Amino acid sequence: VKAAQEGGPEAEDVQTAGKLIYAVMCEQVTLYDQDQAGCMTPSSIDYTDPSSFQDDEAFKSRLKYVYNYGITMLGQGLISEGDLKEAVLGRLAAKCGKEGKDFDDWLEMA
């Protein structure tokens, strides 16, 4: 974190790692479900049918958690604003058939 906040070549390495880690988090939350024991299984969500997830509060909560985690990473210099925006819009919102403000409103992002 310190290297990212100080800038320089190490900050670029930290942000690259942060971008990749965040991409995996986005893929995990959209492609897999996790049971109480922590086991991952392919998600039961059908992204071609928005009614299968539109009102699923548990799913929305997981998306919101990952979104907020990315915002925290941004604040710590662990991911660039452009990379965060690209991941949120391209990996989370697009998967749900949403864009920008529509996605924020759906998740009730403050």
Summary of the structure (lengths in Angstrom):
residues: 110
radius of gyration: 14.9
end to end distance: 25.7
largest distance: 46.5
contacts: 289
relative contact order: 0.16
helix: 67%
strand: 5%
